[in-house]
Amino acid sequence: MWSSVLTVLNMVDEDARGPSQAAGLILKMESFEFAFILKLMLKLFGITNELSKILQQKDLNIVLAMELVHIVKARLKTLRDSGWDDLFGDVQEFCGDQCIPVPNMNEEIPVRGRSRKEGRTITNLHYYRAEIFYVAIDKICVEMDHRFSEGTNIVLDCFSCLDPNNSFSKFNVDKLARLATIYHADFSDDDRGTIKEQLSTFILQVKRHASFSTCDDIASLAMKMVQTEKHLLFPLVYKLIELALILPVSTASVERAFSAMKIIKSKLRNKINNEWFNDLMICYTEREIFKSVSDLDILRTFAAKKTRREHLPHGFLNT
């Protein structure tokens, strides 16, 4: 869309009655620094794209997410160690096609944020490689290490043992039992003492039932346990599955809820009570579910809840 953006900016500048910012934007776009950052960000977004998408899904696949985390970290390290030459060559080619001058990388330039009077200089190569290329990659790596810390990785690795694929090939009693210690508030001392035996019995039980062979993720495993009433037979195992299923709520779902709160809680709704506000929030955040519910079903449920002074018109619910 490079050419299209320039065309629009040209039109805006020509049609403006007074000085416009369009001319300045064209000048910034047709600079080597803009082109370099553009290509760098496209490269970084390309590496992290699949991981970003899967982390924003409500039905998060923990096993796949953990694999992608390790892959993305490895790709970022490879890009930092040996990706400069390919990126710089790509930027040079793009600048040549767009008639953008490429600066001499050995030329001395003033240090950014310092006065020229101080006489402190660096080369263009240092500026683009060390202060932009390395810094951008390092910031993403630091953020990933913060989001996926050692403790978080341990928890996700333990939960990944619930993956039912390949006849529960990743099932590990010791790792899953460790979750009872990590989530100590959800498991009593008695639970932590018996969970290993229950996990051992559970895995032998489900491997003998062909119906569980159709499960391909933790969500389908939970549904199958309820259908076969195994959640009553193995309550501690089912509690682990429930904890695994609510993990995405601590990431993308919470962020969506806060974004929705800014929209719902307007000045006019600022004084509504918490119950009504919570109901509005649920309707907004889960609007895809509510779209599938017919208005007639809502009216019938509303009318059947209790007797009211005023009733819906006779025959209204039957139309």
C-alpha positions as CSV (number, residue, x, y, z in Angstrom):
1,M,0.0,0.0,0.0
2,W,3.1,2.3,-0.1
3,S,2.2,3.9,-3.4
4,S,-1.5,4.3,-2.5
5,V,-0.6,6.1,0.8
6,L,1.7,8.5,-1.0
7,T,-1.0,9.2,-3.6
8,V,-3.6,10.0,-0.9
9,L,-1.1,12.2,1.0
10,N,-0.3,14.1,-2.3
11,M,-4.0,14.7,-2.9
12,V,-4.5,15.9,0.7
13,D,-1.6,18.3,0.4
14,E,-2.9,19.7,-3.0
15,D,-6.5,20.1,-1.8
16,A,-5.6,21.7,1.6
17,R,-6.5,25.4,1.9
18,G,-3.5,26.1,4.2
19,P,-0.3,24.3,5.2
20,S,-1.0,20.6,5.9
21,Q,0.8,17.8,7.6
22,A,0.6,15.7,4.5
23,A,3.8,17.1,3.0
24,G,5.7,16.4,6.2
25,L,4.4,12.9,6.3
26,I,5.6,12.3,2.7
27,L,9.0,13.5,3.7
28,K,9.1,11.2,6.7
29,M,7.9,8.2,4.7
30,E,10.5,8.7,2.0
31,S,13.4,8.5,4.5
32,F,15.7,5.6,5.0
33,E,15.0,5.5,8.8
34,F,11.2,5.1,8.1
35,A,11.8,2.4,5.5
36,F,14.2,0.6,7.8
37,I,11.8,0.6,10.8
38,L,9.0,-0.5,8.5
39,K,10.9,-3.5,7.3
40,L,12.1,-4.4,10.8
41,M,8.6,-4.3,12.3
42,L,7.2,-6.4,9.4
43,K,9.8,-8.9,10.1
44,L,9.1,-9.0,13.9
45,F,5.4,-9.1,13.4
46,G,5.8,-12.0,10.9
47,I,7.8,-14.0,13.5
48,T,5.3,-13.3,16.4
49,N,2.1,-13.4,14.4
50,E,1.0,-17.0,15.0
51,L,1.9,-16.8,18.7
52,S,-0.1,-13.6,19.1
53,K,-3.1,-15.1,17.4
54,I,-3.2,-18.3,19.5
55,L,-2.7,-16.4,22.8
56,Q,-5.8,-14.3,22.0
57,Q,-8.0,-17.3,21.4
58,K,-10.6,-18.1,24.1
59,D,-10.1,-21.8,23.6
60,L,-6.3,-21.7,24.1
61,N,-4.4,-24.8,23.1
62,I,-1.7,-24.8,25.8
63,V,0.5,-27.4,24.2
64,L,0.6,-25.6,20.9
65,A,1.1,-22.2,22.6
66,M,4.1,-23.6,24.6
67,E,5.7,-25.0,21.4
68,L,5.2,-21.6,19.7
69,V,6.8,-19.7,22.6
70,H,10.0,-21.7,22.3
71,I,10.0,-21.4,18.5
72,V,9.5,-17.6,18.6
73,K,12.2,-17.2,21.1
74,A,14.6,-19.2,19.0
75,R,13.7,-17.3,15.8
76,L,14.2,-13.9,17.6
77,K,17.6,-15.1,18.8
78,T,18.6,-16.2,15.3
79,L,17.4,-12.9,13.9
80,R,19.5,-11.0,16.4
81,D,22.6,-13.1,15.8
82,S,22.6,-13.4,12.1
83,G,19.6,-11.6,10.6
84,W,21.1,-8.1,10.1
85,D,22.6,-8.6,6.7
86,D,19.4,-10.0,5.1
87,L,17.3,-7.3,6.7
88,F,19.7,-4.5,5.6
89,G,19.8,-6.0,2.0
90,D,16.0,-6.1,1.9
91,V,15.8,-2.4,3.0
92,Q,18.4,-1.4,0.4
93,E,16.4,-3.1,-2.3
94,F,13.2,-1.4,-1.2
95,C,14.8,2.0,-1.0
96,G,16.2,1.5,-4.5
97,D,12.7,0.7,-5.9
98,Q,11.2,3.8,-4.1
99,C,14.0,6.2,-5.0
100,I,14.9,6.7,-1.3
101,P,18.6,7.6,-0.7
102,V,20.6,5.1,1.4
103,P,23.0,6.8,3.8
104,N,26.7,5.8,4.1
105,M,26.8,3.4,7.0
106,N,30.3,4.5,8.0
107,E,29.4,8.2,8.1
108,E,29.6,9.8,11.6
109,I,26.4,11.4,12.9
110,P,25.7,13.2,16.3
111,V,24.6,11.0,19.2
112,R,20.8,11.1,19.4
113,G,19.6,13.3,22.3
114,R,22.9,15.1,22.6
115,S,23.9,18.6,21.4
116,R,26.2,18.8,18.4
117,K,28.5,21.1,20.5
118,E,29.5,18.1,22.6
119,G,31.1,16.6,19.5
120,R,29.9,13.0,20.4
121,T,29.3,11.0,17.3
122,I,28.5,7.5,16.2
123,T,28.3,5.8,12.8
124,N,25.1,5.2,10.9
125,L,25.8,1.5,11.2
126,H,25.9,1.7,15.0
127,Y,22.7,3.8,15.1
128,Y,20.6,1.4,12.9
129,R,22.1,-1.8,14.1
130,A,22.7,-1.3,17.9
131,E,20.1,1.4,18.8
132,I,17.2,0.2,16.6
133,F,17.7,-3.4,15.4
134,Y,19.1,-4.8,18.7
135,V,16.9,-2.7,21.0
136,A,13.6,-3.7,19.2
137,I,14.4,-7.4,19.4
138,D,15.7,-7.2,23.0
139,K,12.5,-5.4,24.2
140,I,10.3,-8.2,22.7
141,C,12.5,-10.9,24.2
142,V,12.4,-9.2,27.6
143,E,8.6,-8.9,27.4
144,M,8.3,-12.6,26.5
145,D,10.6,-13.6,29.4
146,H,8.4,-11.5,31.7
147,R,5.1,-12.9,30.3
148,F,6.4,-16.5,30.1
149,S,8.7,-16.6,33.1
150,E,10.1,-19.8,34.5
151,G,7.2,-20.2,36.9
152,T,4.7,-19.7,34.2
153,N,6.4,-22.1,31.9
154,I,6.4,-24.7,34.7
155,V,2.7,-24.3,35.2
156,L,1.9,-24.5,31.4
157,D,4.3,-27.5,31.0
158,C,2.4,-29.3,33.8
159,F,-1.0,-28.5,32.3
160,S,0.2,-29.7,28.9
161,C,0.4,-33.2,30.3
162,L,-3.4,-33.3,30.2
163,D,-3.3,-33.2,26.4
164,P,-5.4,-36.3,25.2
165,N,-3.7,-36.6,21.8
166,N,-1.9,-39.8,20.9
167,S,-3.6,-41.7,23.7
168,F,-2.5,-39.3,26.4
169,S,1.2,-39.8,25.4
170,K,2.2,-36.6,27.4
171,F,0.4,-37.7,30.6
172,N,2.7,-37.4,33.6
173,V,1.4,-38.1,37.1
174,D,4.2,-36.4,38.9
175,K,3.9,-33.1,36.9
176,L,0.1,-33.0,37.3
177,A,0.3,-33.8,41.0
178,R,2.7,-30.8,41.3
179,L,-0.1,-28.5,40.3
180,A,-2.0,-29.4,43.5
181,T,1.0,-27.9,45.4
182,I,1.2,-24.8,43.1
183,Y,-2.6,-24.2,43.4
184,H,-2.5,-25.0,47.1
185,A,-5.6,-22.9,47.8
186,D,-7.7,-25.2,45.6
187,F,-6.6,-28.5,47.1
188,S,-6.6,-29.6,50.7
189,D,-3.9,-31.6,52.4
190,D,-6.0,-34.8,51.9
191,D,-6.4,-33.9,48.1
192,R,-2.6,-33.5,47.7
193,G,-2.1,-36.9,49.4
194,T,-4.5,-38.8,47.2
195,I,-4.2,-37.0,43.8
196,K,-1.4,-39.2,42.5
197,E,-3.4,-42.4,43.0
198,Q,-6.4,-40.8,41.4
199,L,-4.4,-39.7,38.4
200,S,-2.9,-43.2,38.0
201,T,-6.3,-44.7,38.1
202,F,-7.8,-42.1,35.8
203,I,-5.2,-42.6,33.0
204,L,-5.7,-46.4,33.0
205,Q,-9.5,-45.9,32.9
206,V,-9.6,-43.5,30.0
207,K,-7.2,-45.5,27.9
208,R,-9.5,-48.5,28.1
209,H,-12.5,-46.4,26.8
210,A,-12.6,-45.9,23.0
211,S,-14.8,-42.8,23.4
212,F,-11.9,-40.8,24.9
213,S,-9.7,-41.5,21.8
214,T,-11.8,-38.9,19.9
215,C,-10.7,-36.1,22.2
216,D,-8.2,-33.8,20.6
217,D,-7.8,-31.0,23.2
218,I,-8.4,-30.3,26.9
219,A,-11.8,-28.7,26.2
220,S,-13.1,-31.9,24.5
221,L,-11.7,-34.0,27.3
222,A,-13.7,-32.0,29.8
223,M,-16.9,-32.4,27.8
224,K,-16.3,-36.1,27.5
225,M,-15.7,-36.5,31.2
226,V,-19.1,-34.8,31.9
227,Q,-20.9,-36.9,29.3
228,T,-19.5,-40.1,30.8
229,E,-19.8,-38.8,34.4
230,K,-16.1,-39.4,35.0
231,H,-16.0,-35.9,36.5
232,L,-17.8,-37.4,39.5
233,L,-15.6,-40.4,39.7
234,F,-12.3,-38.4,39.4
235,P,-13.1,-35.0,41.0
236,L,-9.5,-34.0,41.5
237,V,-8.5,-34.7,37.9
238,Y,-11.6,-32.7,36.7
239,K,-10.5,-29.8,38.9
240,L,-7.1,-29.8,37.2
241,I,-8.9,-29.7,33.9
242,E,-11.1,-26.8,35.0
243,L,-8.0,-24.9,36.1
244,A,-6.4,-25.5,32.7
245,L,-9.5,-24.3,30.9
246,I,-9.6,-21.0,32.8
247,L,-5.9,-20.1,32.0
248,P,-6.8,-18.0,29.0
249,V,-9.1,-15.8,31.2
250,S,-6.0,-14.4,32.8
251,T,-4.7,-13.0,29.5
252,A,-6.7,-12.0,26.5
253,S,-10.2,-12.4,28.0
254,V,-9.4,-10.0,30.9
255,E,-7.9,-7.4,28.5
256,R,-11.1,-7.6,26.4
257,A,-13.2,-7.2,29.5
258,F,-11.3,-4.0,30.5
259,S,-11.7,-2.7,27.0
260,A,-15.5,-3.4,27.1
261,M,-15.7,-1.6,30.5
262,K,-14.5,1.6,28.9
263,I,-17.3,1.4,26.4
264,I,-20.1,0.3,28.7
265,K,-19.4,2.5,31.7
266,S,-20.3,5.9,30.1
267,K,-21.3,9.0,32.0
268,L,-25.0,8.1,31.7
269,R,-24.4,4.6,33.2
270,N,-21.9,5.7,35.9
271,K,-24.4,5.3,38.8
272,I,-26.0,2.0,37.9
273,N,-25.7,-0.8,40.5
274,N,-23.0,-3.5,40.2
275,E,-25.4,-6.3,39.3
276,W,-26.9,-4.4,36.3
277,F,-23.4,-3.4,35.2
278,N,-22.2,-7.0,35.4
279,D,-25.1,-8.1,33.3
280,L,-24.4,-5.5,30.6
281,M,-20.7,-6.5,30.6
282,I,-21.6,-10.1,30.1
283,C,-24.0,-9.3,27.3
284,Y,-21.3,-7.2,25.6
285,T,-18.3,-9.4,26.0
286,E,-20.2,-12.6,25.1
287,R,-22.2,-10.9,22.3
288,E,-21.4,-13.7,19.8
289,I,-23.3,-16.1,22.1
290,F,-26.2,-13.8,22.6
291,K,-26.6,-13.3,18.8
292,S,-27.5,-17.0,18.5
293,V,-30.4,-16.6,21.0
294,S,-33.7,-15.6,19.5
295,D,-35.7,-12.6,20.8
296,L,-38.7,-14.8,21.3
297,D,-36.8,-17.1,23.6
298,I,-35.7,-14.1,25.7
299,L,-39.3,-12.8,25.9
300,R,-40.6,-16.2,27.0
301,T,-38.0,-16.6,29.6
302,F,-38.7,-13.1,30.9
303,A,-42.5,-13.7,31.0
304,A,-42.1,-17.1,32.8
305,K,-39.9,-15.7,35.6
306,K,-42.6,-14.2,37.8
307,T,-46.1,-12.8,37.7
308,R,-46.2,-9.1,36.9
309,R,-48.8,-6.3,37.1
310,E,-48.6,-5.8,33.3
311,H,-48.5,-8.8,31.0
312,L,-47.3,-9.0,27.4
313,P,-50.1,-8.7,24.9
314,H,-52.2,-11.8,24.5
315,G,-50.8,-14.0,21.7
316,F,-47.6,-11.9,21.5
317,L,-45.4,-14.8,22.4
318,N,-47.0,-17.1,19.9
319,T,-46.4,-14.8,16.9
